[in-house]
């Protein structure tokens, strides 16, 4: 049994102990990502995802702590993430779309656009989505729960 199957079995055990129903748990390998995705289909998705993904984040953290317990170094086989009813996939697409819209706004009006506060993961998605645009720069601003992304329009020749 490979490491991903062990994680899948561990997840089944945790969900059963939490009395959370699920239809299926599958390992998704799209061939594009180095990080395996363990997809959960559940009618209890609101409980598993939580407000703004907080419970899903905690579940991922808990699983990673259990899997890496006792290991001296984290190897690539322990990289994975759990998604419930494609919440992460939809969130990533929504964030990329928001980044494009806001970068277009910054470019059109030649102003800085400040986004609402978001998690470090969400900020990373925004930064990644806009990194290839030469006339747009992003930076994080603020502290703690108020940390946000600022999208800046940069004219050619400036940095």
MODELLER restraints for C-alpha pairs under 7 A, 6 or more apart:
rsr = mdl.restraints
at = mdl.atoms
rsr.add(forms.Gaussian(group=physical.xy_distance, feature=features.Distance(at['CA:3:A'], at['CA:77:A']), mean=6.71, stdev=0.5))
rsr.add(forms.Gaussian(group=physical.xy_distance, feature=features.Distance(at['CA:20:A'], at['CA:44:A']), mean=6.44, stdev=0.5))
rsr.add(forms.Gaussian(group=physical.xy_distance, feature=features.Distance(at['CA:21:A'], at['CA:42:A']), mean=6.28, stdev=0.5))
rsr.add(forms.Gaussian(group=physical.xy_distance, feature=features.Distance(at['CA:21:A'], at['CA:43:A']), mean=6.85, stdev=0.5))
rsr.add(forms.Gaussian(group=physical.xy_distance, feature=features.Distance(at['CA:21:A'], at['CA:44:A']), mean=6.35, stdev=0.5))
rsr.add(forms.Gaussian(group=physical.xy_distance, feature=features.Distance(at['CA:22:A'], at['CA:40:A']), mean=6.98, stdev=0.5))
rsr.add(forms.Gaussian(group=physical.xy_distance, feature=features.Distance(at['CA:22:A'], at['CA:41:A']), mean=5.82, stdev=0.5))
rsr.add(forms.Gaussian(group=physical.xy_distance, feature=features.Distance(at['CA:22:A'], at['CA:42:A']), mean=4.17, stdev=0.5))
rsr.add(forms.Gaussian(group=physical.xy_distance, feature=features.Distance(at['CA:22:A'], at['CA:43:A']), mean=6.56, stdev=0.5))
rsr.add(forms.Gaussian(group=physical.xy_distance, feature=features.Distance(at['CA:23:A'], at['CA:41:A']), mean=5.45, stdev=0.5))
rsr.add(forms.Gaussian(group=physical.xy_distance, feature=features.Distance(at['CA:23:A'], at['CA:42:A']), mean=5.54, stdev=0.5))
rsr.add(forms.Gaussian(group=physical.xy_distance, feature=features.Distance(at['CA:24:A'], at['CA:40:A']), mean=5.93, stdev=0.5))
rsr.add(forms.Gaussian(group=physical.xy_distance, feature=features.Distance(at['CA:24:A'], at['CA:41:A']), mean=5.34, stdev=0.5))
rsr.add(forms.Gaussian(group=physical.xy_distance, feature=features.Distance(at['CA:25:A'], at['CA:38:A']), mean=6.78, stdev=0.5))
rsr.add(forms.Gaussian(group=physical.xy_distance, feature=features.Distance(at['CA:25:A'], at['CA:39:A']), mean=5.57, stdev=0.5))
rsr.add(forms.Gaussian(group=physical.xy_distance, feature=features.Distance(at['CA:25:A'], at['CA:40:A']), mean=4.55, stdev=0.5))
rsr.add(forms.Gaussian(group=physical.xy_distance, feature=features.Distance(at['CA:25:A'], at['CA:41:A']), mean=6.46, stdev=0.5))
rsr.add(forms.Gaussian(group=physical.xy_distance, feature=features.Distance(at['CA:26:A'], at['CA:38:A']), mean=5.71, stdev=0.5))
rsr.add(forms.Gaussian(group=physical.xy_distance, feature=features.Distance(at['CA:26:A'], at['CA:39:A']), mean=5.31, stdev=0.5))
rsr.add(forms.Gaussian(group=physical.xy_distance, feature=features.Distance(at['CA:26:A'], at['CA:40:A']), mean=6.73, stdev=0.5))
rsr.add(forms.Gaussian(group=physical.xy_distance, feature=features.Distance(at['CA:27:A'], at['CA:36:A']), mean=6.96, stdev=0.5))
rsr.add(forms.Gaussian(group=physical.xy_distance, feature=features.Distance(at['CA:27:A'], at['CA:37:A']), mean=5.87, stdev=0.5))
rsr.add(forms.Gaussian(group=physical.xy_distance, feature=features.Distance(at['CA:27:A'], at['CA:38:A']), mean=4.52, stdev=0.5))
rsr.add(forms.Gaussian(group=physical.xy_distance, feature=features.Distance(at['CA:27:A'], at['CA:39:A']), mean=6.19, stdev=0.5))
rsr.add(forms.Gaussian(group=physical.xy_distance, feature=features.Distance(at['CA:28:A'], at['CA:36:A']), mean=6.51, stdev=0.5))
rsr.add(forms.Gaussian(group=physical.xy_distance, feature=features.Distance(at['CA:28:A'], at['CA:37:A']), mean=5.25, stdev=0.5))
rsr.add(forms.Gaussian(group=physical.xy_distance, feature=features.Distance(at['CA:28:A'], at['CA:38:A']), mean=6.04, stdev=0.5))
rsr.add(forms.Gaussian(group=physical.xy_distance, feature=features.Distance(at['CA:28:A'], at['CA:39:A']), mean=6.70, stdev=0.5))
rsr.add(forms.Gaussian(group=physical.xy_distance, feature=features.Distance(at['CA:29:A'], at['CA:36:A']), mean=6.10, stdev=0.5))
rsr.add(forms.Gaussian(group=physical.xy_distance, feature=features.Distance(at['CA:29:A'], at['CA:37:A']), mean=6.88, stdev=0.5))
rsr.add(forms.Gaussian(group=physical.xy_distance, feature=features.Distance(at['CA:35:A'], at['CA:79:A']), mean=5.58, stdev=0.5))
rsr.add(forms.Gaussian(group=physical.xy_distance, feature=features.Distance(at['CA:35:A'], at['CA:80:A']), mean=5.04, stdev=0.5))
rsr.add(forms.Gaussian(group=physical.xy_distance, feature=features.Distance(at['CA:36:A'], at['CA:79:A']), mean=6.98, stdev=0.5))
rsr.add(forms.Gaussian(group=physical.xy_distance, feature=features.Distance(at['CA:36:A'], at['CA:80:A']), mean=4.76, stdev=0.5))
rsr.add(forms.Gaussian(group=physical.xy_distance, feature=features.Distance(at['CA:36:A'], at['CA:81:A']), mean=6.55, stdev=0.5))
rsr.add(forms.Gaussian(group=physical.xy_distance, feature=features.Distance(at['CA:37:A'], at['CA:80:A']), mean=5.79, stdev=0.5))
rsr.add(forms.Gaussian(group=physical.xy_distance, feature=features.Distance(at['CA:37:A'], at['CA:81:A']), mean=5.12, stdev=0.5))
rsr.add(forms.Gaussian(group=physical.xy_distance, feature=features.Distance(at['CA:37:A'], at['CA:82:A']), mean=5.81, stdev=0.5))
rsr.add(forms.Gaussian(group=physical.xy_distance, feature=features.Distance(at['CA:37:A'], at['CA:83:A']), mean=6.93, stdev=0.5))
rsr.add(forms.Gaussian(group=physical.xy_distance, feature=features.Distance(at['CA:38:A'], at['CA:81:A']), mean=6.15, stdev=0.5))
rsr.add(forms.Gaussian(group=physical.xy_distance, feature=features.Distance(at['CA:38:A'], at['CA:82:A']), mean=4.70, stdev=0.5))
rsr.add(forms.Gaussian(group=physical.xy_distance, feature=features.Distance(at['CA:38:A'], at['CA:83:A']), mean=6.20, stdev=0.5))
rsr.add(forms.Gaussian(group=physical.xy_distance, feature=features.Distance(at['CA:39:A'], at['CA:82:A']), mean=5.93, stdev=0.5))
rsr.add(forms.Gaussian(group=physical.xy_distance, feature=features.Distance(at['CA:39:A'], at['CA:83:A']), mean=4.98, stdev=0.5))
rsr.add(forms.Gaussian(group=physical.xy_distance, feature=features.Distance(at['CA:39:A'], at['CA:84:A']), mean=5.92, stdev=0.5))
rsr.add(forms.Gaussian(group=physical.xy_distance, feature=features.Distance(at['CA:40:A'], at['CA:83:A']), mean=6.12, stdev=0.5))
rsr.add(forms.Gaussian(group=physical.xy_distance, feature=features.Distance(at['CA:40:A'], at['CA:84:A']), mean=4.73, stdev=0.5))
rsr.add(forms.Gaussian(group=physical.xy_distance, feature=features.Distance(at['CA:40:A'], at['CA:85:A']), mean=6.13, stdev=0.5))
rsr.add(forms.Gaussian(group=physical.xy_distance, feature=features.Distance(at['CA:41:A'], at['CA:84:A']), mean=6.02, stdev=0.5))
rsr.add(forms.Gaussian(group=physical.xy_distance, feature=features.Distance(at['CA:41:A'], at['CA:85:A']), mean=5.14, stdev=0.5))
rsr.add(forms.Gaussian(group=physical.xy_distance, feature=features.Distance(at['CA:42:A'], at['CA:85:A']), mean=6.75, stdev=0.5))
rsr.add(forms.Gaussian(group=physical.xy_distance, feature=features.Distance(at['CA:45:A'], at['CA:84:A']), mean=6.42, stdev=0.5))
rsr.add(forms.Gaussian(group=physical.xy_distance, feature=features.Distance(at['CA:45:A'], at['CA:85:A']), mean=6.92, stdev=0.5))
rsr.add(forms.Gaussian(group=physical.xy_distance, feature=features.Distance(at['CA:48:A'], at['CA:55:A']), mean=5.74, stdev=0.5))
rsr.add(forms.Gaussian(group=physical.xy_distance, feature=features.Distance(at['CA:48:A'], at['CA:56:A']), mean=5.78, stdev=0.5))
rsr.add(forms.Gaussian(group=physical.xy_distance, feature=features.Distance(at['CA:49:A'], at['CA:55:A']), mean=5.03, stdev=0.5))
rsr.add(forms.Gaussian(group=physical.xy_distance, feature=features.Distance(at['CA:49:A'], at['CA:56:A']), mean=4.59, stdev=0.5))
rsr.add(forms.Gaussian(group=physical.xy_distance, feature=features.Distance(at['CA:49:A'], at['CA:84:A']), mean=6.91, stdev=0.5))
rsr.add(forms.Gaussian(group=physical.xy_distance, feature=features.Distance(at['CA:50:A'], at['CA:56:A']), mean=6.71, stdev=0.5))
rsr.add(forms.Gaussian(group=physical.xy_distance, feature=features.Distance(at['CA:60:A'], at['CA:81:A']), mean=6.27, stdev=0.5))
rsr.add(forms.Gaussian(group=physical.xy_distance, feature=features.Distance(at['CA:60:A'], at['CA:82:A']), mean=6.04, stdev=0.5))
rsr.add(forms.Gaussian(group=physical.xy_distance, feature=features.Distance(at['CA:67:A'], at['CA:78:A']), mean=6.96, stdev=0.5))
rsr.add(forms.Gaussian(group=physical.xy_distance, feature=features.Distance(at['CA:68:A'], at['CA:74:A']), mean=6.79, stdev=0.5))
rsr.add(forms.Gaussian(group=physical.xy_distance, feature=features.Distance(at['CA:68:A'], at['CA:78:A']), mean=6.97, stdev=0.5))
rsr.add(forms.Gaussian(group=physical.xy_distance, feature=features.Distance(at['CA:92:A'], at['CA:125:A']), mean=6.88, stdev=0.5))
rsr.add(forms.Gaussian(group=physical.xy_distance, feature=features.Distance(at['CA:95:A'], at['CA:125:A']), mean=6.85, stdev=0.5))
rsr.add(forms.Gaussian(group=physical.xy_distance, feature=features.Distance(at['CA:95:A'], at['CA:126:A']), mean=6.39, stdev=0.5))
rsr.add(forms.Gaussian(group=physical.xy_distance, feature=features.Distance(at['CA:96:A'], at['CA:126:A']), mean=6.29, stdev=0.5))
rsr.add(forms.Gaussian(group=physical.xy_distance, feature=features.Distance(at['CA:96:A'], at['CA:129:A']), mean=5.85, stdev=0.5))
rsr.add(forms.Gaussian(group=physical.xy_distance, feature=features.Distance(at['CA:99:A'], at['CA:126:A']), mean=5.74, stdev=0.5))
rsr.add(forms.Gaussian(group=physical.xy_distance, feature=features.Distance(at['CA:99:A'], at['CA:129:A']), mean=6.86, stdev=0.5))
rsr.add(forms.Gaussian(group=physical.xy_distance, feature=features.Distance(at['CA:99:A'], at['CA:130:A']), mean=7.00, stdev=0.5))
rsr.add(forms.Gaussian(group=physical.xy_distance, feature=features.Distance(at['CA:102:A'], at['CA:113:A']), mean=6.69, stdev=0.5))
rsr.add(forms.Gaussian(group=physical.xy_distance, feature=features.Distance(at['CA:103:A'], at['CA:136:A']), mean=6.87, stdev=0.5))
rsr.add(forms.Gaussian(group=physical.xy_distance, feature=features.Distance(at['CA:103:A'], at['CA:151:A']), mean=6.40, stdev=0.5))
rsr.add(forms.Gaussian(group=physical.xy_distance, feature=features.Distance(at['CA:106:A'], at['CA:112:A']), mean=5.74, stdev=0.5))
rsr.add(forms.Gaussian(group=physical.xy_distance, feature=features.Distance(at['CA:106:A'], at['CA:113:A']), mean=5.88, stdev=0.5))
rsr.add(forms.Gaussian(group=physical.xy_distance, feature=features.Distance(at['CA:106:A'], at['CA:151:A']), mean=6.93, stdev=0.5))
rsr.add(forms.Gaussian(group=physical.xy_distance, feature=features.Distance(at['CA:106:A'], at['CA:152:A']), mean=6.47, stdev=0.5))
rsr.add(forms.Gaussian(group=physical.xy_distance, feature=features.Distance(at['CA:106:A'], at['CA:153:A']), mean=5.56, stdev=0.5))
rsr.add(forms.Gaussian(group=physical.xy_distance, feature=features.Distance(at['CA:107:A'], at['CA:153:A']), mean=5.49, stdev=0.5))
rsr.add(forms.Gaussian(group=physical.xy_distance, feature=features.Distance(at['CA:110:A'], at['CA:153:A']), mean=5.76, stdev=0.5))
rsr.add(forms.Gaussian(group=physical.xy_distance, feature=features.Distance(at['CA:111:A'], at['CA:152:A']), mean=6.71, stdev=0.5))
rsr.add(forms.Gaussian(group=physical.xy_distance, feature=features.Distance(at['CA:111:A'], at['CA:153:A']), mean=6.23, stdev=0.5))
rsr.add(forms.Gaussian(group=physical.xy_distance, feature=features.Distance(at['CA:112:A'], at['CA:150:A']), mean=6.60, stdev=0.5))
rsr.add(forms.Gaussian(group=physical.xy_distance, feature=features.Distance(at['CA:112:A'], at['CA:151:A']), mean=5.61, stdev=0.5))
rsr.add(forms.Gaussian(group=physical.xy_distance, feature=features.Distance(at['CA:112:A'], at['CA:152:A']), mean=4.53, stdev=0.5))
rsr.add(forms.Gaussian(group=physical.xy_distance, feature=features.Distance(at['CA:112:A'], at['CA:153:A']), mean=6.33, stdev=0.5))
rsr.add(forms.Gaussian(group=physical.xy_distance, feature=features.Distance(at['CA:113:A'], at['CA:150:A']), mean=5.65, stdev=0.5))
rsr.add(forms.Gaussian(group=physical.xy_distance, feature=features.Distance(at['CA:113:A'], at['CA:151:A']), mean=5.08, stdev=0.5))
rsr.add(forms.Gaussian(group=physical.xy_distance, feature=features.Distance(at['CA:113:A'], at['CA:152:A']), mean=6.53, stdev=0.5))
rsr.add(forms.Gaussian(group=physical.xy_distance, feature=features.Distance(at['CA:114:A'], at['CA:149:A']), mean=6.10, stdev=0.5))
rsr.add(forms.Gaussian(group=physical.xy_distance, feature=features.Distance(at['CA:114:A'], at['CA:150:A']), mean=4.39, stdev=0.5))
rsr.add(forms.Gaussian(group=physical.xy_distance, feature=features.Distance(at['CA:114:A'], at['CA:151:A']), mean=6.31, stdev=0.5))
rsr.add(forms.Gaussian(group=physical.xy_distance, feature=features.Distance(at['CA:115:A'], at['CA:148:A']), mean=5.97, stdev=0.5))
rsr.add(forms.Gaussian(group=physical.xy_distance, feature=features.Distance(at['CA:115:A'], at['CA:149:A']), mean=5.53, stdev=0.5))
rsr.add(forms.Gaussian(group=physical.xy_distance, feature=features.Distance(at['CA:115:A'], at['CA:150:A']), mean=6.20, stdev=0.5))
rsr.add(forms.Gaussian(group=physical.xy_distance, feature=features.Distance(at['CA:116:A'], at['CA:148:A']), mean=5.92, stdev=0.5))
rsr.add(forms.Gaussian(group=physical.xy_distance, feature=features.Distance(at['CA:117:A'], at['CA:145:A']), mean=6.63, stdev=0.5))
rsr.add(forms.Gaussian(group=physical.xy_distance, feature=features.Distance(at['CA:117:A'], at['CA:146:A']), mean=5.07, stdev=0.5))
rsr.add(forms.Gaussian(group=physical.xy_distance, feature=features.Distance(at['CA:117:A'], at['CA:147:A']), mean=5.26, stdev=0.5))
rsr.add(forms.Gaussian(group=physical.xy_distance, feature=features.Distance(at['CA:117:A'], at['CA:148:A']), mean=4.34, stdev=0.5))
rsr.add(forms.Gaussian(group=physical.xy_distance, feature=features.Distance(at['CA:118:A'], at['CA:147:A']), mean=6.53, stdev=0.5))
rsr.add(forms.Gaussian(group=physical.xy_distance, feature=features.Distance(at['CA:118:A'], at['CA:148:A']), mean=5.84, stdev=0.5))
rsr.add(forms.Gaussian(group=physical.xy_distance, feature=features.Distance(at['CA:123:A'], at['CA:149:A']), mean=6.33, stdev=0.5))
rsr.add(forms.Gaussian(group=physical.xy_distance, feature=features.Distance(at['CA:127:A'], at['CA:138:A']), mean=6.07, stdev=0.5))
rsr.add(forms.Gaussian(group=physical.xy_distance, feature=features.Distance(at['CA:135:A'], at['CA:153:A']), mean=5.81, stdev=0.5))
rsr.add(forms.Gaussian(group=physical.xy_distance, feature=features.Distance(at['CA:135:A'], at['CA:154:A']), mean=4.86, stdev=0.5))
rsr.add(forms.Gaussian(group=physical.xy_distance, feature=features.Distance(at['CA:135:A'], at['CA:155:A']), mean=6.01, stdev=0.5))
rsr.add(forms.Gaussian(group=physical.xy_distance, feature=features.Distance(at['CA:135:A'], at['CA:156:A']), mean=6.71, stdev=0.5))
rsr.add(forms.Gaussian(group=physical.xy_distance, feature=features.Distance(at['CA:136:A'], at['CA:151:A']), mean=6.79, stdev=0.5))
rsr.add(forms.Gaussian(group=physical.xy_distance, feature=features.Distance(at['CA:136:A'], at['CA:152:A']), mean=5.59, stdev=0.5))
rsr.add(forms.Gaussian(group=physical.xy_distance, feature=features.Distance(at['CA:136:A'], at['CA:153:A']), mean=4.80, stdev=0.5))
rsr.add(forms.Gaussian(group=physical.xy_distance, feature=features.Distance(at['CA:136:A'], at['CA:154:A']), mean=5.70, stdev=0.5))
rsr.add(forms.Gaussian(group=physical.xy_distance, feature=features.Distance(at['CA:137:A'], at['CA:151:A']), mean=5.96, stdev=0.5))
rsr.add(forms.Gaussian(group=physical.xy_distance, feature=features.Distance(at['CA:137:A'], at['CA:152:A']), mean=5.12, stdev=0.5))
rsr.add(forms.Gaussian(group=physical.xy_distance, feature=features.Distance(at['CA:137:A'], at['CA:153:A']), mean=6.54, stdev=0.5))
rsr.add(forms.Gaussian(group=physical.xy_distance, feature=features.Distance(at['CA:137:A'], at['CA:154:A']), mean=6.88, stdev=0.5))
rsr.add(forms.Gaussian(group=physical.xy_distance, feature=features.Distance(at['CA:138:A'], at['CA:149:A']), mean=6.58, stdev=0.5))
rsr.add(forms.Gaussian(group=physical.xy_distance, feature=features.Distance(at['CA:138:A'], at['CA:150:A']), mean=5.64, stdev=0.5))
rsr.add(forms.Gaussian(group=physical.xy_distance, feature=features.Distance(at['CA:138:A'], at['CA:151:A']), mean=4.66, stdev=0.5))
rsr.add(forms.Gaussian(group=physical.xy_distance, feature=features.Distance(at['CA:138:A'], at['CA:152:A']), mean=6.03, stdev=0.5))
rsr.add(forms.Gaussian(group=physical.xy_distance, feature=features.Distance(at['CA:139:A'], at['CA:149:A']), mean=5.61, stdev=0.5))
rsr.add(forms.Gaussian(group=physical.xy_distance, feature=features.Distance(at['CA:139:A'], at['CA:150:A']), mean=5.41, stdev=0.5))
rsr.add(forms.Gaussian(group=physical.xy_distance, feature=features.Distance(at['CA:139:A'], at['CA:151:A']), mean=6.85, stdev=0.5))
rsr.add(forms.Gaussian(group=physical.xy_distance, feature=features.Distance(at['CA:140:A'], at['CA:147:A']), mean=6.60, stdev=0.5))
rsr.add(forms.Gaussian(group=physical.xy_distance, feature=features.Distance(at['CA:140:A'], at['CA:148:A']), mean=5.46, stdev=0.5))
rsr.add(forms.Gaussian(group=physical.xy_distance, feature=features.Distance(at['CA:140:A'], at['CA:149:A']), mean=4.47, stdev=0.5))
rsr.add(forms.Gaussian(group=physical.xy_distance, feature=features.Distance(at['CA:140:A'], at['CA:150:A']), mean=6.15, stdev=0.5))
rsr.add(forms.Gaussian(group=physical.xy_distance, feature=features.Distance(at['CA:141:A'], at['CA:147:A']), mean=5.49, stdev=0.5))
rsr.add(forms.Gaussian(group=physical.xy_distance, feature=features.Distance(at['CA:141:A'], at['CA:148:A']), mean=5.40, stdev=0.5))
rsr.add(forms.Gaussian(group=physical.xy_distance, feature=features.Distance(at['CA:141:A'], at['CA:149:A']), mean=6.18, stdev=0.5))
rsr.add(forms.Gaussian(group=physical.xy_distance, feature=features.Distance(at['CA:141:A'], at['CA:150:A']), mean=6.91, stdev=0.5))
rsr.add(forms.Gaussian(group=physical.xy_distance, feature=features.Distance(at['CA:142:A'], at['CA:148:A']), mean=6.35, stdev=0.5))
